[in-house]
Amino acid sequence: MGGGDGGDDSVLHFVFVHGASHGAWCWYKLTTLLDAAGFKATSVDLTGAGINLTDSNTVVDFEHYNRPLFSLLSDLPPHHKIILVGHSIGGGSVTEALCKFTDKISMVVYLAADMVQPGSTSSPHDSTMAVGEEDIWEFTYGEGDDKPPTGMLMKEEFRRHYYYSQSPLEDPTLACKLLRPAPLRALNGADKLAPNPEAEKVPRVYIKTAKDNLFDPLRQDRVVEKWPPSQLYILEESDISWRRVITLLFSLSRLPYSLIFSVLYLFFNYNAKLHSWFDHISSLVHYIKKSYC
Ligand SMILES: CC[C@H]1c2cc3[nH]c4c(c3C)C(=O)[C@H](C(=O)OC)c4c3nc(cc4[nH]c(cc(n2)[C@@H]1C)c(C(C)=O)c4C)[C@@H](C)[C@@H]3CCC(=O)O
């Protein structure tokens, strides 16, 4: 979804990685806007997600789960670099990709994401799932009811609150048709990476979502403290104005590279994760004026 793998090296190329149970589809608004604005935007279905045909119950290791992302990166033309964006547990996938394909990645953007330093022994997540005690999950038993679960999916009645509380109503309606069980065993392998000094040199941006009902903002703070990124953005709450955002993107497309990232986070309105458009557009415009006028 959203573009091919090669292409013109002068155009910024974003690659988007979804979180648990989601797929390439969840980036459709953003990739559409970026494409229309002249950027290149690619989103990937990890193994067993979206329209990838593998049964997610059969995906047992993290490398297998991430393979479609690795294939995309290994097929890039020589010297072509991308900006890699990961959402939620998709942050673990982008960190693994960063370690394997360091020379293909110019920047990593973690959107309310798992961001753990390769080689660190303890995860900054105090438990892997904040709402793990609640009965909001449905488990699948791909190897039989007497065996441990192989998949996990949020129950439908909880999705609007935990995943999409700030989203337009039609977004959770569509998402409910498309979510698939997350491969439990494969996700267990996230964050188990050897130290990688080269990967550490690649700039990282963290986007914190302050009205996130699933990934508690305080837990996001801990992630950021443990492995401080080059830049941190915080979105306090929601509002949306596509027309103003599109205008802004067009005006920014001629501005320097680093500034484009200041804009990127304004586009992640899906998943109820990133909001407060009006506040942030104002502060961004202020920042642009201060820096460039
Ligand atoms: C607990 C079982 C399994 C797991 C499943 C899982 N993890 C997330 C979801 C699911 C089903 C989500 O829906 C959420 C997400 O990606 O939303 C789009 C998940 C998160 N997981 C995080 C961190 C994290 N998870 C795991 C491990 C697992 N997740 C299990 C194997 C780890 C590690 C390494 O063990 C880590 C670091 C967050 C980034 C998000 C938000 C969840 C939360 O904070 O409660």
The ligand as an SDF file (V2000), in Angstrom:
LIG
                    3D

 45 50  0  0  0  0  0  0  0  0999 V2000
    0.8040   -9.0810   26.2510 C   0  0  0  0  0  0  0  0  0  0  0  0
    0.9110  -10.0340   25.1360 C   0  0  0  0  0  0  0  0  0  0  0  0
    1.7860   -9.6490   23.9630 C   0  0  0  0  0  0  0  0  0  0  0  0
    1.5200   -8.2720   23.4190 C   0  0  0  0  0  0  0  0  0  0  0  0
    0.3530   -7.9140   22.7870 C   0  0  0  0  0  0  0  0  0  0  0  0
    0.0220   -6.5920   22.4450 C   0  0  0  0  0  0  0  0  0  0  0  0
    0.8600   -5.5010   22.6660 N   0  0  0  0  0  0  0  0  0  0  0  0
    0.2020   -4.3860   22.3100 C   0  0  0  0  0  0  0  0  0  0  0  0
   -1.0550   -4.7320   21.8480 C   0  0  0  0  0  0  0  0  0  0  0  0
   -1.1850   -6.1180   21.9010 C   0  0  0  0  0  0  0  0  0  0  0  0
   -2.3320   -6.9630   21.5010 C   0  0  0  0  0  0  0  0  0  0  0  0
   -1.7580   -3.5760   21.4910 C   0  0  0  0  0  0  0  0  0  0  0  0
   -2.8760   -3.4870   21.0840 O   0  0  0  0  0  0  0  0  0  0  0  0
   -0.8020   -2.4140   21.6670 C   0  0  0  0  0  0  0  0  0  0  0  0
   -0.5850   -1.8500   20.2790 C   0  0  0  0  0  0  0  0  0  0  0  0
    0.3830   -2.1450   19.5890 O   0  0  0  0  0  0  0  0  0  0  0  0
   -1.6020   -1.0810   19.8580 O   0  0  0  0  0  0  0  0  0  0  0  0
   -1.7210   -0.7330   18.4900 C   0  0  0  0  0  0  0  0  0  0  0  0
    0.3970   -3.0280   22.3210 C   0  0  0  0  0  0  0  0  0  0  0  0
    1.4930   -2.4350   22.9380 C   0  0  0  0  0  0  0  0  0  0  0  0
    2.5380   -3.1170   23.3830 N   0  0  0  0  0  0  0  0  0  0  0  0
    3.5040   -2.3100   23.8690 C   0  0  0  0  0  0  0  0  0  0  0  0
    4.7270   -2.7090   24.3810 C   0  0  0  0  0  0  0  0  0  0  0  0
    5.1720   -4.0600   24.5250 C   0  0  0  0  0  0  0  0  0  0  0  0
    4.4190   -5.1800   24.3400 N   0  0  0  0  0  0  0  0  0  0  0  0
    5.1920   -6.3160   24.5480 C   0  0  0  0  0  0  0  0  0  0  0  0
    4.8060   -7.6680   24.5010 C   0  0  0  0  0  0  0  0  0  0  0  0
    3.5830   -8.1610   24.1870 C   0  0  0  0  0  0  0  0  0  0  0  0
    2.5650   -7.4860   23.6430 N   0  0  0  0  0  0  0  0  0  0  0  0
    3.1950   -9.5790   24.4630 C   0  0  0  0  0  0  0  0  0  0  0  0
    4.0410  -10.6830   23.9990 C   0  0  0  0  0  0  0  0  0  0  0  0
    6.4920   -5.8880   24.8760 C   0  0  0  0  0  0  0  0  0  0  0  0
    7.6090   -6.8100   25.1810 C   0  0  0  0  0  0  0  0  0  0  0  0
    8.9140   -6.6120   24.6470 C   0  0  0  0  0  0  0  0  0  0  0  0
    7.4730   -7.7910   25.8160 O   0  0  0  0  0  0  0  0  0  0  0  0
    6.4780   -4.4920   24.8790 C   0  0  0  0  0  0  0  0  0  0  0  0
    7.6160   -3.5890   25.1960 C   0  0  0  0  0  0  0  0  0  0  0  0
    3.0970   -0.8760   23.7860 C   0  0  0  0  0  0  0  0  0  0  0  0
    4.0170   -0.0520   22.9390 C   0  0  0  0  0  0  0  0  0  0  0  0
    1.6930   -0.9450   23.1930 C   0  0  0  0  0  0  0  0  0  0  0  0
    0.7250   -0.3360   24.1550 C   0  0  0  0  0  0  0  0  0  0  0  0
    0.3250   -1.3070   25.2630 C   0  0  0  0  0  0  0  0  0  0  0  0
    0.2590   -0.7360   26.6520 C   0  0  0  0  0  0  0  0  0  0  0  0
    0.9890    0.1790   27.0110 O   0  0  0  0  0  0  0  0  0  0  0  0
   -0.5130   -1.2710   27.4620 O   0  0  0  0  0  0  0  0  0  0  0  0
  1  2  1  0
  2  3  1  0
  3  4  1  0
  3 30  1  0
  4  5  1  0
  4 29  2  0
  5  6  2  0
  6  7  1  0
  6 10  1  0
  7  8  1  0
  8  9  1  0
  8 19  2  0
  9 10  2  0
  9 12  1  0
 10 11  1  0
 12 13  2  0
 12 14  1  0
 14 15  1  0
 14 19  1  0
 15 16  2  0
 15 17  1  0
 17 18  1  0
 19 20  1  0
 20 21  2  0
 20 40  1  0
 21 22  1  0
 22 23  2  0
 22 38  1  0
 23 24  1  0
 24 25  1  0
 24 36  2  0
 25 26  1  0
 26 27  1  0
 26 32  2  0
 27 28  2  0
 28 29  1  0
 28 30  1  0
 30 31  1  0
 32 33  1  0
 32 36  1  0
 33 34  1  0
 33 35  2  0
 36 37  1  0
 38 39  1  0
 38 40  1  0
 40 41  1  0
 41 42  1  0
 42 43  1  0
 43 44  2  0
 43 45  1  0
M  END
$$$$
